[in-house]
Every structure is written in structure tokens, then in C-alpha cells.
């Protein structure tokens, strides 16, 4: 049996590469600490130089899209946490936003403000995890420790809100389940000070660090046209000189009322993308502070009023018979959205995350397709790796900020 699989692997490699006999084929992963998930890279090497690269995915496949088609809409929400598990609320929001667009319902303003704060807190924890693991891949262990320290303060805030630190399930279709806890905003302000201090410390260690710059500058360059042709988004796209952010171009929640910048650079390399990630941490802190000021004048309503699709408030369920019956039907049988199709894009920490939902009017979606940024970035990596040294491959994978949970759907 082992000989059979070895023979299959050899045939697979030869077909993919049409291998030059003088070159060597090596595997990196799928069990490798710098792969950021179950990724297998097949590389053709001429000495230390990479000639070709093929990303072999599928080792983590869990069939999330098919699970969505066999669950009622609300039942699927916790499953979205398991995609980009470094910023779970971003996935919650993207699916909820898609369903809300399908239903044509308006989320209450207070819920929009809370969602915006949660999304930006998620952006901060995702970016800190990026710089921590990327620096560790390149050899800067102190940065890993400092970034995780700053990340813990933000995770404390998320835990205070929803009770979870990794898989949050903090957003609902139609709004949010919880209001802001007592003294939360005061704690947020202290948290943001720690975040900025940590970001300043990391930049002080890395921005002008000779080794860091030698490992990142000029590595993984991709042009504006190539980036657009591969469909990359987020920092990967903005690192090529395209100032595109869905929060600005197709605003959702309260982003159209908030003053923030979209940092970009035309360097197209790993160092430029690192600088953008760090700058976005500061921008997220500014967005959160503005959203806190907007919270004060909102009503207490947290969920949209749409009895056909959304359960009534708990107070009504406990006191009014019709609301209780309606809630029972929605929980056991699910809502029945109108027939139609919708695609709703959002700007997740890694790029464009959107859900395509096709409804036939049943409690279950007819089709669900997820556009996840990491899936497009892994295609671009295959193009970016050739021409680099073997050591640069790890730098490039870490800098692309992919996560296999949203690739192997």
C-alpha cells in the first residue's frame, strides 16, 4: 500500500512540474509550524532557488458550505466561527449581514454601533496574531511575546462582552444578543492605550531592524495588475497601491459616518504589507473611540423588529403568548426568507469576506458559497514564490496572512 501511494505521489509531482531531472522536489507541510494550518507546498528547487511551487490544499476540509445548506439560518451561525478562527466575529457578521440583506431588514442603530466596535476589536486581535506569528517565523521571538500580551487585553474585552475568547458567536441575524456591560467602555479605553503602546513597541523593534528589513524588503513582490488578476483583497491589494476598502467603497454598519484612513503603499512587497497591518491597528483604535461616542445617543433596541424572521425580545417572549409561539416556530422550524439571491461583501481583517446565499423560500438555504480572502491569496502565493530562496518561502507564507480554516471550507 505504501509503495502504491509513493508511486502516485511521484506521478503527481512529475505531472505538475514536468520536472527537470537536475532539480529536487521537496514538500513543506502539511504538518509544519509555519504553514498556518494544514497546507502542503510542493516546491521544485534548483539548489536553494525555488523554480515552481504548487499549494496542495484540502487537508482541513470540513464542508462548511454544505453544512450551511443543511442547517436553518440561525443554527449555522456558530459554525462560521470555525473559518477564520483568529477573528471569529468577522465571520459571524459576514453571514448575518448577508442574511439581513436577503431579508431586507434594518438593524437597530445601537446594534450597528456595537457590531462596529466588535469588528474592530477583532481586526486588532487578528493583526496582532499576524505580526506575532510572522515575526516568529522570521526569527523575532520577542515580538511574538509582546504582540500576544497586547492581544490578551483585547480578548479580555471580547470575553467581557460575549463570554468567549476564540469562537465568539457574538453577533445575531438582525442585531446583537447583548448590550454593553457595565464599565465596559472605561475598560476599553484602558485596553486601547495598551494596544497602542504594544504597537509602538513592536514598530520600535521592527521598523528599522536591519535583519527584519533584509528578510522582508523586496520579497514577495506582486504588481497591481497581478494582484487584481488573482483577485486578492485587503492588505494584499492595498500593498500594491490600490486604495480599496469595502468599509469605504460599500459601507455597512456605521462606517460611512466614521472618519478613518485607508493606508496603502505601492511597494508591493512583504515589508510594505507589514507596515499596513501595523497602521491599521491605529486606525481601528480611532474607529472604536468614535463608535463609543455614537453609542450614547442610541435607543436600547438590539434586534430588528421583523416578527416573521426575528424572535421578539425575551421580555415579550416571557409575557406574551403570541411572541412565545412565534419564537418556538423560529427556533424549531427556522425563518423562511423570500426567494432570491444575494452576495454581501465585508472587509474582514484579511480582505474581502462575503457570503453568496440563494434562497427558495425554505428554512434552509438552497446554496451557500463563501468568498474567503485566504483562498485567493494562496493562489497568488504560487505565483509569488518562484524566484525566491527557500528561506523566503516561510517569510512569504507568514506575510500573506492566510489561514486554512477559511480556505478548506
N, C-alpha and C positions, 0 to 999 in steps of 0.2 A: 504493500500500500504506500509506504514512504517513497519507494522508487517511482511509483506512478505519479505521485504529486510533485516530486522533484523534476520529473520529465515534463509535466505540464507547466511548471514554473519556468523551466528553460525555454520551452516553446513560446510561452507568453512574453518573456523578455526579448527573445530574438525577433519575434513579430513586431513588437513595439518599437524596438530600436534599430532593427536591421543592423545589428551590432558589428562594429569594426573589431576584427579579431585581436587587434593590439590593445584595445580598451578593456576596462574592467567594469562589470556590473555589480553594484552593491545595493543593499536595502538599508534604509533608515526607518525604523518603526516596523509594525505598528506599536510595539512595546518600547517606547523611548521617551525619556523625561522631557525632551524638548520639542515633542511633536504637538503638544497642546491638545491631546486627545488621541484617538485611535487612528492615526494617519500613517500610511506606509508610502514612503517615497522611494522610487526605483531610479537610481542615478547611473548614468554612463560616464565613467571617469577616464580622462587621459592624464595620467599622473594625479595631480591634485585638482586639475581643472575639470569642471562639470561640463560635459558636452550636451547631454539631454537629460530631461527629468520627466517622470510620469508620477502623478499623485494617484495612488490606489486607495479609494475611499470605500465605505460600506461596512467597516468592522464594528461600527457602533449603531447600525441601523435599527430603529425601533418602530418604524411605520407610523409616525405621529399623524401624518395626513390621513391615513386610513382610519386611525383611531378617532380622529375628528368626525369622520363621516359615519361613525357608528356610536356616537355619543350625542345626547342633547346638548344644546349650545352651552348652557351653564356648567354642565358636567365636564366639558372639555377644558375649562379654564385652568385648573391646576396642572394639567398636562403641559401647557405652554411654558411653565416654569422650567421644564427639563430641557428646553432647547439651548438658549444661551444662558446657562445657569449662573454666569457671573453677573448678570443683570436681569434677574427674573421678571421684575415688574415691567420692564420694557416689552417683554413678550406678552404678559397679561394685557397690557394696554393695547398693543397692536391688534390682538384678536378682538378685544372688547370694542375698539374703535371701528373695526371692520363690521362687526355685527350691528353696532349702533348706526352706521352708515346705511346698512341694508334695511334696518327697521325705520330709518328716518326720524329718530328721536333725538331730542336735545338734552344734553347732560346739564344738570344744575351748575350754576357758576361756582358755588363752593366746592363741589366735586372737581371741577376743572382746575381750580387753584391747587387743591390737594394733590391731584394727579400730576400736575406740572412739577410740584416740589418733589414728589416721589420719583418721577422720571429723572430729574436732575441729580438727585442723590444716587440713583442707580448709575448714572453716567460717571459720577465721581468714583464710585467703588469699582466700576469696570475699568476706568482709565488707570487707577492706582494698581489694580491687578495686572494690567498690561505692562506698565513700566517696571513693576516688581519682577515679573517672570521674564520679561525681555532682558532686563539688566542681569538677572541671574544666568540666563542663557549665555550672555556675552562675558560674564565673569565678575560682575559687580555685586557681591553678596550683601554689602551694607545697604545698598539701595533697596534690595528686597525687604530687609527688616524694617527700614524706615517707612516704606510705602505701605506695608501691612499694618504698621502701627497707625498711620493716618486713616487707613481703610476701616480699622476697627471702630473708630469714633463714629463714622457714618453708619456702619452696621448697627451700632447701638441705637441710633435714631430710628432706623427702619424697624428694628426689633421692638422699640417702644411703641411704634405705630401699629404694626400688624402681628407682632409676636414671633416673627421668623427672621432668620439671618441669611438664608441661602435661597430656598424656594418660597417666595413671599406670598403669592396669591393675594395681593393687596388691592387689586382693582376688580370691579364687577362690571358686567354689561349694564350700562345705564348709570354708572356713577362709581362710588366707593362705598365700602361696607362700614367704615368707621370715620368718626370725626377726629380732629386733632386732640391728643391727650393734654392734660393739664401740664403747664410749664414746658411744653414741647418746643415752642418757638424760642424760649430763652435758652434751652439746651442746644437748639440748632445753631444759634449764634455762636455759642462756645465751640461747637463742633466745626463750624466753618473757619473759625480762627485757627484751629488745629490743622484743618485741611490746607489752608494757605501756608501756614508755617512749614508743613511737611513738603508741599510742592516747592516752596522756596529752597528748602534744604536739599531736595533731590536735584533741582536745577543747579544749585551751587556745586554739587558733587559731579554732575554730568555735563552740563552745557559746554564747558571749556576743558573738559577732561581729555587729554591727548589720546589716551588709549580708546576711550569711548568714540571719539570723533573718527579715529582711524578705522575702527570697526564698522562704522555706520555711514560715513560720508562717501558718496559715490556708489554705494552698494544698493542693489535692488532698484535701479532707476527704471522708471516707466514714463513714457511720454503722455501728453494729454490725449492724443488721438488713440493710442493704445489702451489707455485706461477707459476711455469711453467705449471703445470697441469690445472690451472684455466685460463691460457692464459693472465695473467696480463703483463703489459709492463711499460715503463717509469720508474719513480722513485719507483713505487711499486715493480718492478722487481729488480732494482738496489739496493734497500734497503734490498734485500735478498742475496746479494753477487754476483749477475750476472752483470758483467760489459758489458752490451749490450745497444748500442745506434745506431739507424738506420743511424744517421748522420755519424757514423764511419763505420758501417758494410755495408751499401748500400748507399754510399754518393750521394747526389744530390746537385744542385746549385754549390757553390764553397767550400763546407765543406771539400772536400778532399785536398784542398790547405791551410786550416786554421789549426793552431796549437791550440788545446784545449784539456782539460782533460775531462774524463767521471767519475765523482765522484761516488763512490759506498761504501756500508757498508754491513757487514754480520749480523748486529744486528736484522734485520727483524721486528723491532717494530716502533711505531709512532715517537719516538724521532729520530731514525736514519733517517727516511724519511724526517722529518722536516729539519735536518741538510743538507741533499742532496738538497732539494729545495733551501735553502739559498746559498749553494755553487754554484749551477747552475746560480744564478743571477750574481755572479762574473765572471763565465765563459762566460756568454752571453755578458757582457761588453767587455771582451777581444776579443771575436769574432767580435763584431761590430767595434772595433778600427782597427782590421786587415782588415776587409772588406772595411773600408773607405780608407785605403791606396791602396787597389786594384782598387778602382773606378777610380783613377786619370788617369790610362793609357788605359782606355776603349774608344771605339768609341761611337758615340751618338745614335746608333741604340737601340731602346727599345722593338721592337716587331720582332718576327721571320719573315723572308721573305718566306712565303708559300701562294701565292695568292689564291690557291684552298681552303684554310682553314682560313686564317688570312687577315683581311682588310689591305689595303695599308695605309701608313702614311697619316695623314689629309692633308698635303700639296699636295700630289698626288691626293687625292680624290677631292680637290677643283680645281685642274688644269688639270687633265687628265680624259677624258670621260670614258675610259675603267675601270679605277680604281673606278670611281663613280658607274658605273654599277655593277661592282663586289661587291662593298660594299653594294649596295642596295640588291643584291641577298643574301649575307651572313646575313644581318640583318633581312630580311623578311622571308627567307626560311631556313636559317641555313646551316652550313657546312655539308658535307657528308663524315664522316670518313670511312676508309676501314673496311671491315668486320673483326671481330676478337674480342678477349677478352684480358683484361689487368687488372692486380692489381698492383698498385704503392703505396708502403708504405712510410710514412713520420714520423718524430719524432715530434709530437705536444707537447706542454707543459705538457700534461697529459699522454702521451705514444704514442703507435703506432696508427696513423690515416691513413687509406688507403681507396681508392675507387676502387671497382671492377666494371668495365664497360664492357658490352657486346654490340657490335655494329653489326647491319645487313646492314650497309651502308646507313642508313636512317638519316635524320636530327635530329631524336630523338634517345636517347639510347634505346636499346632493354631491357636491365636490368641494374640497378644500385644498388649495395649493398655497404654499408658503414661499415667498421670495425672501431668502435669508442672505445677508451680505457676505458671510464667510464662504458660501458656496461659489460665488462669483470670484472672490479673492483667491480661492485655491486654484481656479483656472488661470488667473493671471500669474500666480507663482510659478506654474510650469513654464511660462514664457520668460519670467524674470530670472530664474535660477541659472540657465546655461550661460557660460562665460565667466562664472564666478568660481572662486576657490571653494573647496569642500567646507572649510570652516565658515564661510559666508552663508552657507545654506541655513545653518541654525539661526544666524542673525536675521536672515530674511523671513524665515517662518515666524519667529517671535515678533518681528516688526509688523507683519501683516495682520496680527491680532485675530487670527482665525480661532474658532472653537468648533470642535467636531459635533457637538450636540445639535447645532443648527445646520450642519452640512448633511449628516446622515439622518435625515428625517424619516 
